[in-house]
Amino acid sequence: MQFGIFTVGDVTTDPTTGRTPSEHERITAMVTIAQKAEEVGLDVFATGEHHNPPFVPSSPTTMLGYIAARTERLQLSTATTLITTNDPVKIAEDFAMLQHLAGGRVDLMLGRGNTGPVYPWFGKDIRDGIPLAIENYHLLHRLWREDVVDWEGKFRTPLQSFTSTPRPLDGVPPFVWHGSIRSPEIAEQAAYYGDGFFANNIFWPKEHFQRLISLYRRRYEHYGHGSADQAIVGLGGQVFMRKNSQDAVREFRPYFDNAPVYGHGPSLEEFTEQTPLTVGSPQEVIDKTLTFRESFGDYQRQLFLMDHAGLPLKTVLEQLDLLGAEVVPVLRKEFDAMRPAHVPDAPTHASLVAARAAAPEATR
């Protein structure tokens, strides 16, 4: 099972000091956090994609390429690649290039994002969100698997005898996760292609995501990719830790209360009771994360959000030390012990290359 962190790249004022980092500080901090994630033994670093203040990661492949040169083992991913407003041709080329530069340590998560105005900024209509996601991914899927593509759709100019370059490393495209908070159509899309489904269950109660993941698993089996419990599932989560829970709650409360995404709403206690947010000791994080398997079944990737709401870099790095030393080793051992032998690990470039080599010629 893979464990890692994802960032949304927000530039938020620290409510305890009143200081707001510059964009440059925030960008360099994200690189430092990624390097720290590898140092403490995590598997994945993922960045979001945003094109509006107060967020800075407008060019994920640029950032991930920079991080690739400064890491050796870390899997590099996105927490959202906007399949609706990015040209699928550019996605195909950018991530294939990143795949070569990173030696295959690349996958991506496709999504529609949560910022409505981004659609007209890139010449799209938000009312076409789901059709855009479906059509654009159909083209992206072909661009990575066919050397020459003829294509015509509704939302972009036709392609005639087009070859996306560079071709995917070893002839194997990056693995794709389809991320969704609310859309059954995206769960269906992930199942149809046999891709991964990532439920970023950081805001809503678990029952909502249980329905989405259950739909994805049933349809994954329906399309013949394997049994429902072999479907590739990822989950999000949020944690803040100190050695004892009282210190964690006291320190995190002002950040929670003023956070752009959930501040000035439900109390910290209400939010932790109803969502995956865990504020407490490392053992409390372990205990709550282990319940995710009870709710969603065996899954392959767990990502935590840790660098948000104005938390200073020093605090985030301390959180990563706790996550790497006290939480992930226990979770890794417990999840591995409970996972049946027929349930696969998270796909990697090496495993996808091996699977392709073992597949009959007709299915390649």
Phi, psi and chi 1 to 4 in degrees:
 res  aa     phi    psi   chi1   chi2   chi3   chi4
   1 MET       -  142.3 -176.4  167.5  172.7      -
   2 GLN   -97.0  138.1  -67.5  177.8  -19.9      -
   3 PHE  -124.0  140.3  -66.1   91.4      -      -
   4 GLY  -166.6 -166.5      -      -      -      -
   5 ILE  -130.1  154.3   55.9  173.5      -      -
   6 PHE  -129.9  152.4   71.1   99.0      -      -
   7 THR  -125.1  146.0  178.7      -      -      -
   8 VAL   -99.7   -7.4  -64.8      -      -      -
   9 GLY    67.9   34.5      -      -      -      -
  10 ASP   -76.7  143.1   58.2  -49.1      -      -
  11 VAL  -103.2  100.3  179.5      -      -      -
  12 THR  -124.5  139.3  -57.5      -      -      -
  13 THR   -65.7  133.9  -59.4      -      -      -
  14 ASP   -71.3  114.1 -175.5  -27.8      -      -
  15 PRO   -68.3  -16.4   26.0  -34.2      -      -
  16 THR   -87.9  -18.8   66.6      -      -      -
  17 THR  -122.6  -18.2   65.0      -      -      -
  18 GLY    78.7    6.3      -      -      -      -
  19 ARG   -92.9  135.8 -174.7  179.9 -176.1  -79.4
  20 THR  -112.0  124.0  -55.4      -      -      -
  21 PRO   -68.8  154.0   25.4  -33.8      -      -
  22 SER   -74.9  165.8   67.6      -      -      -
  23 GLU   -59.8  -41.0  -70.8 -177.4  -34.1      -
  24 HIS   -60.9  -44.0  177.2   72.3      -      -
  25 GLU   -61.6  -41.4  -71.5  174.4  -42.9      -
  26 ARG   -68.2  -40.4 -170.6   68.2  176.3   95.0
  27 ILE   -64.9  -46.8  -68.9  167.3      -      -
  28 THR   -67.5  -31.6   55.9      -      -      -
  29 ALA   -63.8  -39.1      -      -      -      -
  30 MET   -62.8  -37.3  -69.0  164.1   66.1      -
  31 VAL   -65.7  -43.7  173.7      -      -      -
  32 THR   -60.2  -40.9  -60.2      -      -      -
  33 ILE   -64.6  -41.1  -71.2  165.7      -      -
  34 ALA   -62.7  -44.2      -      -      -      -
  35 GLN   -64.1  -37.3  -67.7  175.3  -69.6      -
  36 LYS   -65.7  -37.2 -177.1   70.0  170.4 -178.9
  37 ALA   -59.3  -42.5      -      -      -      -
  38 GLU   -67.0  -41.7  176.8  166.3  -83.5      -
  39 GLU   -58.5  -38.9  175.9 -170.7  -37.4      -
  40 VAL   -89.4    3.8  -58.1      -      -      -
  41 GLY    95.7   14.5      -      -      -      -
  42 LEU   -77.6  164.5  -58.1 -175.3      -      -
  43 ASP  -100.9  -30.3  -55.6  -54.0      -      -
  44 VAL  -136.2  139.1 -177.0      -      -      -
  45 PHE  -123.9  128.4  172.9   82.5      -      -
  46 ALA  -129.0  138.1      -      -      -      -
  47 THR  -115.9  145.6  175.4      -      -      -
  48 GLY   -76.7  177.8      -      -      -      -
  49 GLU  -128.8  120.9  177.5 -172.4  -12.5      -
  50 HIS  -138.8  150.2  -64.3  -82.9      -      -
  51 HIS  -126.0   25.9  -61.5  -84.7      -      -
  52 ASN  -145.2  146.2   57.2  -66.4      -      -
  53 PRO   -61.5  148.7  -18.4   31.3      -      -
  54 PRO   -95.1   33.8   36.9  -36.6      -      -
  55 PHE  -107.1  151.5  -55.4   98.0      -      -
  56 VAL  -114.9  -18.3  -66.8      -      -      -
  57 PRO   -82.2   72.4   29.5  -33.4      -      -
  58 SER   -82.2  -15.1   58.2      -      -      -
  59 SER  -132.7   78.3 -179.4      -      -      -
  60 PRO   -58.1  -40.1  -26.2   35.4      -      -
  61 THR   -68.2  -31.0   52.1      -      -      -
  62 THR   -62.9  -47.8  -56.8      -      -      -
  63 MET   -65.1  -44.7  169.8  168.5  -76.6      -
  64 LEU   -68.1  -32.5  -66.1  177.0      -      -
  65 GLY   -65.2  -39.2      -      -      -      -
  66 TYR   -64.9  -43.5 -172.4   86.3      -      -
  67 ILE   -67.3  -35.8  -66.9  170.2      -      -
  68 ALA   -57.8  -36.8      -      -      -      -
  69 ALA   -73.0  -13.6      -      -      -      -
  70 ARG  -113.7    8.0  -75.2  155.6  175.5   76.5
  71 THR  -133.3  166.7   55.8      -      -      -
  72 GLU  -122.5  -28.6  -63.1  179.4   -3.8      -
  73 ARG  -123.0  -25.2 -178.3 -172.0   52.9   79.8
  74 LEU   -62.0  130.4 -162.8   64.0      -      -
  75 GLN   -76.1  129.6 -175.8   78.3    4.8      -
  76 LEU  -106.6  129.9  -54.8  172.0      -      -
  77 SER  -144.5  179.5 -171.6      -      -      -
  78 THR  -116.8  150.6   53.7      -      -      -
  79 ALA   -90.9  -17.4      -      -      -      -
  80 THR  -162.3  127.8  -55.7      -      -      -
  81 THR  -113.4  122.3  -66.5      -      -      -
  82 LEU   -75.7   95.5  -61.8  176.5      -      -
  83 ILE   -70.5  -17.0 -172.6   61.9      -      -
  84 THR   -83.8  -37.3   46.1      -      -      -
  85 THR  -112.3  -10.7   51.1      -      -      -
  86 ASN   -88.6  145.6  -78.7  -53.7      -      -
  87 ASP   -71.4  124.6 -176.4   -7.5      -      -
  88 PRO   -58.9  -27.4   13.0  -25.3      -      -
  89 VAL   -64.3  -42.7  171.3      -      -      -
  90 LYS   -69.1  -37.6 -163.6   69.8  171.7   77.2
  91 ILE   -60.7  -46.3  -65.0  175.3      -      -
  92 ALA   -58.5  -45.0      -      -      -      -
  93 GLU   -73.7  -43.6  -64.9 -179.4  -23.1      -
  94 ASP   -62.5  -44.7  -77.3   -7.6      -      -
  95 PHE   -78.4  -28.0  -81.2   89.6      -      -
  96 ALA   -66.6  -41.5      -      -      -      -
  97 MET   -61.8  -45.7  178.0   68.0   76.1      -
  98 LEU   -61.6  -39.3  177.2   60.0      -      -
  99 GLN   -58.2  -43.8 -168.2 -172.2   34.1      -
 100 HIS   -65.3  -45.7  -77.7  -88.5      -      -
 101 LEU   -65.6  -33.0  -67.2  171.9      -      -
 102 ALA   -94.5    6.7      -      -      -      -
 103 GLY    63.4   31.3      -      -      -      -
 104 GLY    92.1   -3.5      -      -      -      -
 105 ARG   -81.2   55.4  -65.4 -175.9  -72.0  126.5
 106 VAL  -141.5  134.1  173.9      -      -      -
 107 ASP  -141.6 -177.0   55.4   49.0      -      -
 108 LEU  -151.3  155.1   68.0  160.2      -      -
 109 MET  -116.1  120.4 -173.7 -166.5  -52.7      -
 110 LEU   -91.0  142.3  -60.2  177.8      -      -
 111 GLY  -161.0  176.1      -      -      -      -
 112 ARG   -99.1   -7.2  -69.0  179.8  -66.5  139.2
 113 GLY    76.5  178.9      -      -      -      -
 114 ASN  -128.8   23.0   58.9    4.3      -      -
 115 THR  -120.0  103.6  -54.6      -      -      -
 116 GLY   -57.7  -43.9      -      -      -      -
 117 PRO   -62.5  -14.7  -25.3   35.4      -      -
 118 VAL   -63.2  -26.9   73.9      -      -      -
 119 TYR   -62.7  -56.7  -75.1   84.2      -      -
 120 PRO   -65.9  -27.3   19.2  -31.0      -      -
 121 TRP   -58.7  -31.3  -66.7  -18.2      -      -
 122 PHE  -110.8   21.9  -71.1   87.8      -      -
 123 GLY    76.3   24.4      -      -      -      -
 124 LYS  -118.6  166.9  -54.0  -60.8 -179.0 -177.3
 125 ASP  -111.8  124.3 -171.5  -31.4      -      -
 126 ILE   -59.8  -25.5 -167.7  171.6      -      -
 127 ARG   -68.5  -14.0  -67.8  170.2  -65.7 -175.6
 128 ASP   -97.9   15.5  -65.6  -34.3      -      -
 129 GLY   -53.8  -52.8      -      -      -      -
 130 ILE   -68.0  -48.3  -67.6  -68.0      -      -
 131 PRO   -58.6  -37.0  -25.3   34.5      -      -
 132 LEU   -62.4  -45.1  -85.5  164.5      -      -
 133 ALA   -60.8  -41.5      -      -      -      -
 134 ILE   -71.2  -48.6  -67.2  169.7      -      -
 135 GLU   -68.1  -44.6 -179.9  177.1  -63.3      -
 136 ASN   -64.5  -36.1  -77.5   -6.5      -      -
 137 TYR   -73.3  -34.0 -177.5   59.3      -      -
 138 HIS   -57.6  -41.8  177.6   63.2      -      -
 139 LEU   -69.3  -45.3  174.2   55.6      -      -
 140 LEU   -57.4  -44.4  175.3   60.8      -      -
 141 HIS   -58.0  -42.1 -168.2  -90.7      -      -
 142 ARG   -70.6  -40.7  -72.6 -172.6   59.6 -168.6
 143 LEU   -59.2  -32.8  -71.6  168.2      -      -
 144 TRP   -83.6  -15.6  -86.5  -23.7      -      -
 145 ARG  -115.8  -12.1  -71.1  163.7  175.2   81.7
 146 GLU  -121.4  130.2  -59.5  175.3   29.3      -
 147 ASP   -68.2  -33.5  -70.8  -21.3      -      -
 148 VAL  -130.2  126.0 -179.7      -      -      -
 149 VAL  -121.3  128.4  172.6      -      -      -
 150 ASP  -108.7  128.3  -67.8  -53.4      -      -
 151 TRP  -152.9  144.5 -179.1   88.8      -      -
 152 GLU  -146.6  131.7 -175.0  171.0   -6.7      -
 153 GLY  -139.9 -162.6      -      -      -      -
 154 LYS   -92.0  -29.7  178.8  179.6  178.4 -178.4
 155 PHE  -108.8   -3.8  -63.3  109.0      -      -
 156 ARG  -146.5  169.6   78.8  173.6  -47.9  -78.8
 157 THR   -64.6  151.2   53.5      -      -      -
 158 PRO   -65.6  160.6  -19.6   31.8      -      -
 159 LEU  -117.8  136.7  -63.1  173.1      -      -
 160 GLN  -127.9  120.0  -65.5 -178.8  -12.7      -
 161 SER    50.0   48.5  -59.5      -      -      -
 162 PHE   -96.9  136.0  179.9   77.7      -      -
 163 THR  -120.2  120.0  -61.2      -      -      -
 164 SER   -76.8  132.2  173.8      -      -      -
 165 THR  -129.3  146.9   59.7      -      -      -
 166 PRO   -70.8  161.8   30.7  -36.2      -      -
 167 ARG   -71.9  154.6  -55.1  -56.7  -62.0  147.5
 168 PRO   -56.2  146.0  -26.5   35.7      -      -
 169 LEU   -58.1  129.6  179.2   63.9      -      -
 170 ASP    59.3   19.8  -60.1  -42.0      -      -
 171 GLY    72.3   14.9      -      -      -      -
 172 VAL  -121.1  115.4  174.9      -      -      -
 173 PRO   -65.3  158.0  -18.6   31.3      -      -
 174 PRO   -58.7  145.5  -19.7   30.8      -      -
 175 PHE   -69.0  142.5 -174.9   73.4      -      -
 176 VAL  -113.7  129.9  170.2      -      -      -
 177 TRP  -104.3  139.3  -58.4   81.2      -      -
 178 HIS  -104.6  115.7  -61.5 -101.0      -      -
 179 GLY   -96.3  139.6      -      -      -      -
 180 SER  -152.3  143.7  179.0      -      -      -
 181 ILE  -102.1  -28.8  -66.3  176.2      -      -
 182 ARG  -143.4   -4.4   59.8 -173.1  177.1  -86.8
 183 SER  -107.5  111.4  -56.6      -      -      -
 184 PRO   -63.4  -26.8   19.0  -29.9      -      -
 185 GLU   -61.1  -33.6  -63.9   91.6  -19.5      -
 186 ILE   -75.4  -36.9  -58.5  -55.5      -      -
 187 ALA   -61.0  -41.2      -      -      -      -
 188 GLU   -63.0  -42.5  172.7   74.0   17.8      -
 189 GLN   -61.6  -46.0 -177.5 -177.8   41.7      -
 190 ALA   -59.8  -41.9      -      -      -      -
 191 ALA   -66.1  -41.0      -      -      -      -
 192 TYR   -58.2  -44.0  176.0   80.8      -      -
 193 TYR   -87.2   -6.6  -71.0  101.4      -      -
 194 GLY    72.0   25.0      -      -      -      -
 195 ASP   -88.2 -179.8  -65.1  -24.7      -      -
 196 GLY   -83.6  155.5      -      -      -      -
 197 PHE  -122.6  123.3 -178.9   68.5      -      -
 198 PHE  -111.3  117.1 -168.3   92.6      -      -
 199 ALA  -100.1  106.1      -      -      -      -
 200 ASN   -82.5   75.1 -164.5    7.4      -      -
 201 ASN   -81.8   65.7   59.5  -32.0      -      -
 202 ILE  -107.3  -11.2   61.9  173.4      -      -
 203 PHE  -117.2  -40.2  -67.4  124.9      -      -
 204 TRP  -101.4  159.1  -67.7    7.0      -      -
 205 PRO   -60.5  157.0  -24.3   34.6      -      -
 206 LYS   -62.5  -29.2   65.5 -178.4 -180.0 -177.2
 207 GLU   -60.1  -34.4  -70.6   78.7   11.2      -
 208 HIS   -63.5  -45.8  170.1   76.1      -      -
 209 PHE   -76.0  -26.7  -65.9  102.4      -      -
 210 GLN   -59.5  -40.6  -76.2  175.2  -38.7      -
 211 ARG   -66.2  -43.8  -70.4 -168.9  -69.9  -89.5
 212 LEU   -64.6  -45.5  -80.9  177.5      -      -
 213 ILE   -68.4  -38.4  -69.1  172.4      -      -
 214 SER   -62.0  -42.2  177.1      -      -      -
 215 LEU   -60.4  -47.7  169.8   63.8      -      -
 216 TYR   -58.4  -45.5  161.9   66.7      -      -
 217 ARG   -62.8  -44.7  -70.7 -172.3 -175.8  -81.6
 218 ARG   -61.8  -44.0  -66.1 -165.0  -51.4  -89.2
 219 ARG   -73.9  -31.8  -60.2  -59.4  -72.8  172.7
 220 TYR   -57.9  -45.4 -176.9   95.1      -      -
 221 GLU   -68.3  -40.2 -178.4  172.4  -59.0      -
 222 HIS   -56.5  -39.0  168.0   79.2      -      -
 223 TYR   -84.4    4.2  -72.2  116.7      -      -
 224 GLY    81.9   21.7      -      -      -      -
 225 HIS   -86.6  -10.9  -58.6  -61.3      -      -
 226 GLY   147.7 -178.2      -      -      -      -
 227 SER   -72.9  161.5   60.5      -      -      -
 228 ALA   -58.2  -35.5      -      -      -      -
 229 ASP   -80.1   -2.0   61.2   -9.3      -      -
 230 GLN   -96.0   -2.5  -67.9  176.4  -47.6      -
 231 ALA   -62.9  150.8      -      -      -      -
 232 ILE   -95.0  108.5  -51.8  -60.1      -      -
 233 VAL  -118.1  138.1  173.2      -      -      -
 234 GLY  -124.0  151.9      -      -      -      -
 235 LEU  -131.8  146.9  -62.7  175.3      -      -
 236 GLY   -95.1  172.9      -      -      -      -
 237 GLY  -174.0  164.0      -      -      -      -
 238 GLN  -132.0  136.3  -64.0  167.7  -76.6      -
 239 VAL  -140.7  152.4  -61.7      -      -      -
 240 PHE  -142.8  127.8 -173.7   86.2      -      -
 241 MET  -127.4  146.6  -65.4  173.3  -74.4      -
 242 ARG  -139.7  171.3  -72.7  -56.0 -176.7 -162.7
 243 LYS   -57.6  -35.1  -70.6  -66.6 -174.6  179.9
 244 ASN  -126.2  152.9   65.2   73.8      -      -
 245 SER   -66.7  -33.3   58.1      -      -      -
 246 GLN   -61.8  -42.2  -65.9   85.6   -6.8      -
 247 ASP   -65.8  -38.7  -71.2  -18.2      -      -
 248 ALA   -63.2  -46.6      -      -      -      -
 249 VAL   -64.4  -44.6  170.0      -      -      -
 250 ARG   -62.8  -41.5 -178.6  171.0   57.3 -108.9
 251 GLU   -74.9  -38.3 -176.4  175.4  -11.7      -
 252 PHE   -82.2  -22.3 -172.4   65.2      -      -
 253 ARG   -53.9  -48.9 -171.5  179.7  -61.4  -81.6
 254 PRO   -63.1  -30.7   19.0  -31.2      -      -
 255 TYR   -70.2  -43.5  -65.4   97.1      -      -
 256 PHE   -62.6  -46.9  176.1   88.3      -      -
 257 ASP   -62.6  -25.9  -71.9  -14.1      -      -
 258 ASN  -113.0    6.2  -66.8  -79.5      -      -
 259 ALA   -64.0  138.7      -      -      -      -
 260 PRO   -60.1  -31.6  -22.1   32.5      -      -
 261 VAL   -89.1  -26.2  -68.9      -      -      -
 262 TYR  -142.8    7.3   45.3   52.0      -      -
 263 GLY   -68.8  158.4      -      -      -      -
 264 HIS    63.1   26.5  -47.8  -70.3      -      -
 265 GLY  -125.0 -130.7      -      -      -      -
 266 PRO   -58.6  154.0  -21.1   32.2      -      -
 267 SER   -69.0  162.7   69.7      -      -      -
 268 LEU   -56.6  -41.7  175.4   58.9      -      -
 269 GLU   -65.5  -41.8  -73.1   74.4   15.6      -
 270 GLU   -64.5  -41.3  -69.2  171.0  -37.0      -
 271 PHE   -67.2  -41.7 -153.5   83.3      -      -
 272 THR   -69.0  -29.1   53.6      -      -      -
 273 GLU   -73.2  -35.1 -179.7 -178.1   -6.0      -
 274 GLN   -99.4  -14.0  -63.1  175.7   22.3      -
 275 THR  -130.3  175.8   77.0      -      -      -
 276 PRO   -72.3   -5.9  -21.5   34.6      -      -
 277 LEU   -54.7  128.1  173.6   65.2      -      -
 278 THR  -124.2  120.2  -50.1      -      -      -
 279 VAL  -121.4  110.1 -179.1      -      -      -
 280 GLY   173.1 -149.1      -      -      -      -
 281 SER   -83.7  163.6   66.8      -      -      -
 282 PRO   -54.8  -38.0  -29.5   37.0      -      -
 283 GLN   -65.5  -36.1 -173.8   60.2   52.3      -
 284 GLU   -66.1  -37.2  -72.7  174.6  -59.4      -
 285 VAL   -63.9  -43.5  171.7      -      -      -
 286 ILE   -59.8  -49.3  -68.9  168.2      -      -
 287 ASP   -61.0  -44.3  -68.1  -17.4      -      -
 288 LYS   -71.5  -39.4 -172.6  163.5 -175.0  177.1
 289 THR   -64.8  -35.2  -55.3      -      -      -
 290 LEU   -64.5  -25.3  -72.7  174.7      -      -
 291 THR   -70.8  -17.4   68.2      -      -      -
 292 PHE   -61.5  -36.1  -65.1  172.7      -      -
 293 ARG   -64.1  -37.5  180.0 -179.3 -179.9  -87.3
 294 GLU   -63.3  -34.5  -59.4  169.7   10.9      -
 295 SER   -83.7  -35.4  -60.4      -      -      -
 296 PHE  -121.3   -4.0  -54.5  110.4      -      -
 297 GLY    86.2 -178.1      -      -      -      -
 298 ASP   -65.5  136.3  -68.4  -69.7      -      -
 299 TYR  -138.9  171.6   62.7  109.2      -      -
 300 GLN  -111.2  -22.1  -75.8   76.0   15.7      -
 301 ARG  -141.6  132.1  174.2  174.9  -75.2 -174.7
 302 GLN  -124.3  117.3  174.2   66.5   58.8      -
 303 LEU  -113.7  139.1  -60.1 -176.2      -      -
 304 PHE  -113.1  139.4  -64.4  104.1      -      -
 305 LEU   -92.2  123.8  175.3   62.1      -      -
 306 MET  -134.8  -14.9  -53.2 -171.3   78.0      -
 307 ASP  -114.2   41.7   69.7  -33.9      -      -
 308 HIS  -115.3  177.5   58.4  119.2      -      -
 309 ALA    65.2   20.2      -      -      -      -
 310 GLY    89.6    6.4      -      -      -      -
 311 LEU   -59.8  131.7  -72.1  165.9      -      -
 312 PRO   -68.1  154.1   21.5  -30.0      -      -
 313 LEU   -56.4  -41.9  177.1   59.7      -      -
 314 LYS   -56.6  -42.2  176.9  177.7 -179.8  -66.8
 315 THR   -67.6  -41.4  -59.4      -      -      -
 316 VAL   -61.8  -42.9  175.5      -      -      -
 317 LEU   -65.0  -35.1  -62.4  179.8      -      -
 318 GLU   -65.4  -38.5  -69.2  168.0   -9.6      -
 319 GLN   -62.3  -41.1  -65.4  -68.0  -59.5      -
 320 LEU   -66.4  -35.4  -70.5  172.7      -      -
 321 ASP   -60.1  -44.9  -80.7  -33.0      -      -
 322 LEU   -66.4  -42.2  -72.0  169.8      -      -
 323 LEU   -61.9  -44.6 -170.3   67.6      -      -
 324 GLY   -74.4  -33.4      -      -      -      -
 325 ALA   -90.5  -37.1      -      -      -      -
 326 GLU  -114.6  -22.2  -60.1 -169.4   29.8      -
 327 VAL  -104.6  -58.3  174.6      -      -      -
 328 VAL   -62.0  -41.4  165.0      -      -      -
 329 PRO   -57.5  -38.7  -26.8   36.7      -      -
 330 VAL   -70.5  -45.9  177.6      -      -      -
 331 LEU   -61.0  -41.8  -70.4  176.4      -      -
 332 ARG   -60.8  -45.5 -158.7 -175.1  -61.9  -80.2
 333 LYS   -64.4  -45.0  179.7  179.9  177.7 -179.3
 334 GLU   -68.6  -45.7  -67.9  -68.1  -30.0      -
 335 PHE   -64.9  -41.2  -82.8  119.2      -      -
 336 ASP   -63.4  -37.3  -74.4  -11.4      -      -
 337 ALA   -67.6  -31.5      -      -      -      -
 338 MET   -88.8  -19.5  -68.4 -174.9  -72.0      -
 339 ARG   -75.8  125.0 -171.6  179.8   70.1 -119.5
 340 PRO   -62.3  155.4  -21.1   32.6      -      -
 341 ALA   -63.5  -28.2      -      -      -      -
 342 HIS   -83.6   -6.7   70.4  -78.5      -      -
 343 VAL   -87.4  123.3  173.7      -      -      -
 344 PRO   -75.9  161.3   28.4  -35.3      -      -
 345 ASP   -76.1  173.4  -70.6  -33.7      -      -
 346 ALA   -65.1  137.4      -      -      -      -
 347 PRO   -63.8  143.4  -21.6   33.8      -      -
 348 THR  -128.4  170.5   63.0      -      -      -
 349 HIS   -59.4  -43.1 -176.7   71.3      -      -
 350 ALA   -61.7  -43.3      -      -      -      -
 351 SER   -69.7  -34.2   70.2      -      -      -
 352 LEU   -69.9  -37.4  -66.4  172.2      -      -
 353 VAL   -64.2  -43.6  168.7      -      -      -
 354 ALA   -63.6  -41.4      -      -      -      -
 355 ALA   -64.9  -38.2      -      -      -      -
 356 ARG   -66.4  -40.4 -178.3  177.1 -174.2  -88.1
 357 ALA   -66.1  -31.4      -      -      -      -
 358 ALA   -85.3  -14.9      -      -      -      -
 359 ALA   -75.3  148.3      -      -      -      -
 360 PRO   -58.9  150.3  -21.4   31.8      -      -
 361 GLU   -54.2  -38.0 -174.2   67.9   31.4      -
 362 ALA   -68.1  -20.8      -      -      -      -
 363 THR   -99.5   -1.0   63.5      -      -      -
 364 ARG   -76.6      -  -65.8 -179.5 -173.4  175.1
